[in-house]
């Protein structure tokens, strides 16, 4: 992660384009809402589908200039780089196998990149992309949106300040139930590509939501993973990728303290769970619990004292939570606002980069290319461990 003052939000909307996200897509609409929530971005171009007819129809629905609706991301990167009013950034919201080639095309064209997760389909291609990001110096944002919830930022700050003492236990889970049956067999688009190794990579539920659970655990705890033991299953007959993941985690020691341990569970075959992301962290002085379905609250339990409910912008809220909040206490904020916070941080970084490679203020925080590489290392280690009957595997 990288660590904006309000002045960095000025300068007019950033012109951006989108790859993917056309008719029938889910996450593209989420990105577009998030990008325009704070008037930081304006969508002016797109290669919205690999199907030319669908791309054209999608662009028309969004009111894009037909001349800036492209048949491929390669065409779009080349053409927009030549325009005096060309895009400054691109949002890549495609199946995983398109992330790296699309990001490469735009980085080489001098355009900043905002990319969905996981970063790639293999660790090797993720590392090559990271080298290109470093070479070009462009801003690269990975949309692990849960890191931008106010109470997640609050939890991270509390851990960093030692409120919990030395961290001992980290538990992260992300259960869903939407793939309990073979939905891909019906031709459902979202299920089909997520079940295809050629498009999704080596991880099914592992790559789709397991990387979110892992990234959140790392973001809040500040710990580095040393090794893991994973057990991956594909419970639905004929499914090529995992739909349930159980992982034990061993973190690297901090100073002379006993290394923290952890558990991660991700599943898309858990009936009764629509989107059950949850994080628990326990230390020598207390514990924290955050649930994405009720995101404005953070439970804090000092050891030996009653459980305390901390609320967004309420008593006990820290400035880091307030900075990414939009509405007064008691009014709910959630998924779309968290996503918009990632885009707002991206805008601050891009505007800082306009100043001849300037850096944003230290309080600007967003997932970077390094987080993407680590996510791929996590996937690769889990797959390797599971194939060896859960053998402990180093990242």
LINQUI-V443100 format. One record per residue. N is the residue number from 0. RES is the residue in three letters. PHI is phi in radians with two decimals (999 if undefined). Layout:
BEGIN
n = {N;N}
res = {RES;RES}
phi = {PHI;PHI}
END
This chain:
BEGIN
n = {0;1;2;3;4;5;6;7;8;9;10;11;12;13;14;15;16;17;18;19;20;21;22;23;24;25;26;27;28;29;30;31;32;33;34;35;36;37;38;39;40;41;42;43;44;45;46;47;48;49;50;51;52;53;54;55;56;57;58;59;60;61;62;63;64;65;66;67;68;69;70;71;72;73;74;75;76;77;78;79;80;81;82;83;84;85;86;87;88;89;90;91;92;93;94;95;96;97;98;99;100;101;102;103;104;105;106;107;108;109;110;111;112;113;114;115;116;117;118;119;120;121;122;123;124;125;126;127;128;129;130;131;132;133;134;135;136;137;138;139;140;141;142;143;144;145;146;147;148;149;150;151;152;153;154;155;156;157;158;159;160;161;162;163;164;165;166;167;168;169;170;171;172;173;174;175;176;177;178;179;180;181;182;183;184;185;186;187;188;189;190;191;192;193;194;195;196;197;198;199;200;201;202;203;204;205;206;207;208;209;210;211;212;213;214;215;216;217;218;219;220;221;222;223;224;225;226;227;228;229;230;231;232;233;234;235;236;237;238;239;240;241;242;243;244;245;246;247;248;249;250;251;252;253;254;255;256;257;258;259;260;261;262;263;264;265;266;267;268;269;270;271;272;273;274;275;276;277;278;279;280;281;282;283;284;285;286;287;288;289;290;291;292;293;294;295;296;297;298;299;300;301;302;303;304;305;306;307;308;309;310;311;312;313;314;315;316;317;318;319;320;321;322;323;324;325;326;327;328;329;330;331;332;333;334;335;336;337;338;339;340;341;342;343;344;345;346;347;348;349;350;351;352;353;354;355;356;357;358;359;360;361;362;363;364;365;366;367;368;369;370;371;372;373;374;375;376;377;378;379;380;381;382;383;384;385;386;387;388;389;390;391;392;393;394}
res = {UNK;UNK;UNK;UNK;UNK;UNK;UNK;UNK;UNK;UNK;UNK;UNK;UNK;UNK;UNK;UNK;UNK;UNK;UNK;UNK;UNK;UNK;UNK;UNK;UNK;UNK;UNK;UNK;UNK;UNK;UNK;UNK;UNK;UNK;UNK;UNK;UNK;UNK;UNK;UNK;UNK;UNK;UNK;UNK;UNK;UNK;UNK;UNK;UNK;UNK;UNK;UNK;UNK;UNK;UNK;UNK;UNK;UNK;UNK;UNK;UNK;UNK;UNK;UNK;UNK;UNK;UNK;UNK;UNK;UNK;UNK;UNK;UNK;UNK;UNK;UNK;UNK;UNK;UNK;UNK;UNK;UNK;UNK;UNK;UNK;UNK;UNK;UNK;UNK;UNK;UNK;UNK;UNK;UNK;UNK;UNK;UNK;UNK;UNK;UNK;UNK;UNK;UNK;UNK;UNK;UNK;UNK;UNK;UNK;UNK;UNK;UNK;UNK;UNK;UNK;UNK;UNK;UNK;UNK;UNK;UNK;UNK;UNK;UNK;UNK;UNK;UNK;UNK;UNK;UNK;UNK;UNK;UNK;UNK;UNK;UNK;UNK;UNK;UNK;UNK;UNK;UNK;UNK;UNK;UNK;UNK;UNK;UNK;UNK;UNK;UNK;UNK;UNK;UNK;UNK;UNK;UNK;UNK;UNK;UNK;UNK;UNK;UNK;UNK;UNK;UNK;UNK;UNK;UNK;UNK;UNK;UNK;UNK;UNK;UNK;UNK;UNK;UNK;UNK;UNK;UNK;UNK;UNK;UNK;UNK;UNK;UNK;UNK;UNK;UNK;UNK;UNK;UNK;UNK;UNK;UNK;UNK;UNK;UNK;UNK;UNK;UNK;UNK;UNK;UNK;UNK;UNK;UNK;UNK;UNK;UNK;UNK;UNK;UNK;UNK;UNK;UNK;UNK;UNK;UNK;UNK;UNK;UNK;UNK;UNK;UNK;UNK;UNK;UNK;UNK;UNK;UNK;UNK;UNK;UNK;UNK;UNK;UNK;UNK;UNK;UNK;UNK;UNK;UNK;UNK;UNK;UNK;UNK;UNK;UNK;UNK;UNK;UNK;UNK;UNK;UNK;UNK;UNK;UNK;UNK;UNK;UNK;UNK;UNK;UNK;UNK;UNK;UNK;UNK;UNK;UNK;UNK;UNK;UNK;UNK;UNK;UNK;UNK;UNK;UNK;UNK;UNK;UNK;UNK;UNK;UNK;UNK;UNK;UNK;UNK;UNK;UNK;UNK;UNK;UNK;UNK;UNK;UNK;UNK;UNK;UNK;UNK;UNK;UNK;UNK;UNK;UNK;UNK;UNK;UNK;UNK;UNK;UNK;UNK;UNK;UNK;UNK;UNK;UNK;UNK;UNK;UNK;UNK;UNK;UNK;UNK;UNK;UNK;UNK;UNK;UNK;UNK;UNK;UNK;UNK;UNK;UNK;UNK;UNK;UNK;UNK;UNK;UNK;UNK;UNK;UNK;UNK;UNK;UNK;UNK;UNK;UNK;UNK;UNK;UNK;UNK;UNK;UNK;UNK;UNK;UNK;UNK;UNK;UNK;UNK;UNK;UNK;UNK;UNK;UNK;UNK;UNK;UNK;UNK;UNK;UNK;UNK;UNK;UNK;UNK;UNK;UNK;UNK;UNK;UNK;UNK;UNK;UNK;UNK;UNK;UNK;UNK;UNK;UNK;UNK}
phi = {999;-1.95;-1.95;999;-1.02;-1.04;-1.14;-1.37;-1.54;-1.48;1.75;1.48;-1.09;-1.49;-1.30;-2.37;-2.09;-2.31;-1.92;1.49;1.44;-1.45;-0.95;1.54;-1.54;-1.74;-1.29;-1.03;-1.11;-1.09;-1.06;-1.15;-1.11;-1.09;-1.17;-1.71;-1.07;-1.90;1.04;-1.54;-2.32;-2.34;-1.39;-2.20;-2.70;-2.91;-2.08;-1.43;-2.84;-1.33;-1.61;-0.96;-1.15;-1.17;-1.07;-1.14;-1.15;-1.14;-1.10;-1.12;-1.08;-1.55;1.33;-1.35;-1.05;-0.94;-1.23;-2.01;-1.80;-1.88;-1.45;-2.71;-1.20;-1.12;-1.08;-1.14;-1.06;-1.15;-1.23;-1.21;-1.14;-1.53;-1.42;-1.16;-1.91;-1.16;-1.14;-1.67;-2.53;-2.30;-1.83;-1.83;-2.26;-1.88;-0.98;-1.01;-1.21;-1.64;-0.95;-1.20;-1.07;-1.20;-1.04;-1.05;-1.06;-1.37;-1.07;-1.17;-1.56;1.41;-2.01;-1.17;-2.20;-2.07;-2.20;-1.23;-1.87;-1.15;-1.08;-2.61;-1.84;-2.44;-1.16;-1.06;-1.26;-1.12;-1.15;-1.13;-1.17;-1.06;-1.12;-1.22;-1.05;-1.11;-1.15;-1.40;1.30;-1.40;-1.23;-2.25;-2.06;-1.82;-1.52;-1.39;-1.16;-1.18;-1.22;-1.79;-1.18;-0.94;-1.34;-1.24;-1.09;-1.08;-1.06;-1.04;-1.15;-1.12;-1.11;-1.09;-1.46;1.45;-1.04;-1.56;1.34;-1.32;-1.27;-1.98;-2.38;-2.25;-2.18;-2.28;-2.48;-2.57;-1.64;-2.36;-2.26;-1.22;-1.91;-1.04;-1.98;-1.36;-1.15;-1.07;-1.16;-1.51;1.56;-1.05;-1.07;-1.13;-1.25;-1.09;-1.30;-1.25;-1.70;-1.84;-1.00;-1.19;-1.77;-1.62;1.68;-1.40;-2.01;-1.59;-1.03;-1.00;-1.36;-1.27;-2.14;-1.09;-1.17;-1.13;-1.09;-1.20;-1.06;-1.12;-1.07;-1.19;-1.08;-1.36;-1.30;1.29;-1.52;-1.83;-1.40;-1.72;-2.69;-2.53;-2.26;-2.11;-2.28;-1.83;-2.29;-2.08;-1.28;-1.34;-0.96;1.51;-1.25;-1.46;-2.06;-1.07;-2.15;-2.64;-2.37;-2.13;-2.35;-1.70;-2.14;-2.11;-1.62;-1.23;-1.15;-1.95;1.11;-1.80;-1.35;-1.14;-1.02;-1.23;-2.08;-2.69;-2.39;-2.34;-2.25;-2.31;-2.60;-2.09;-2.28;-1.98;-0.93;1.78;-1.96;-1.45;-2.83;-1.58;-1.16;-2.58;-2.35;-2.25;-2.35;-2.23;-2.24;-1.24;-1.97;2.93;-2.44;-2.28;-2.48;-2.30;-2.17;-1.12;-1.24;-2.35;-1.29;-1.45;-2.17;-2.33;-1.54;-2.16;-2.15;-1.16;-1.01;1.41;-2.20;-1.11;-1.12;-2.04;-1.76;-1.70;-2.05;-1.09;1.21;-1.64;-1.06;1.59;-1.25;-1.68;-0.98;-1.11;-1.36;-1.11;-1.12;-1.94;-1.85;-2.00;-2.18;-1.12;-0.96;1.60;-1.62;-1.29;-2.13;-2.72;-0.99;-1.14;-1.18;-1.07;-1.10;-1.12;-1.09;-1.09;-1.17;-1.13;-1.14;-1.07;-1.08;-1.13;-1.19;-1.18;-1.17;-1.15;-1.17;-1.04;-1.47;0.90;1.40;-1.13;-1.81;-1.27;-1.08;-1.14;-1.46;-1.37;-2.28;-2.72;-1.20;-1.97;-1.04;-1.11;-1.12;-1.15;-1.11;-1.14;-1.08;-1.20;-1.11;-1.12;-1.04;-1.07;-1.16;-1.11;-1.09;-1.10;-1.11;-1.10;-1.16;-1.84;1.04;1.39;-1.07;-1.10;-2.28;-1.36;-1.24}
END
